[in-house]
């Protein structure tokens, strides 16, 4: 649970930087349903965690059994943007962080 909260906190921090990132690079955004379907069909990813960023947005973490993962920010307008994606997700691993 603590790891999930740390991931959500990191994703939320990333989401706050989203306007800065979109100014310099194209962030993949679409209707939430379209992105969720693509994550399911192409990567077999399912929602594993969700956290509230602010009253207008949530952050979601999608994970597959193969360890691929995607972090989305979704607004109340139904639009989602991919914040990050990768491989090697393991919900049981803890990073060695100072004072963790």
Secondary structure, 3 states (H helix, E strand, C coil): CHHHHHHHHHHHHHHHCHHHHHHHCCCCEEEHHHHHHHHHHHHCCEEEEEEEEECCEEEEEEECCCCCEEEEEEECCCEEEEEEEECCCCCCCCCCCCCC
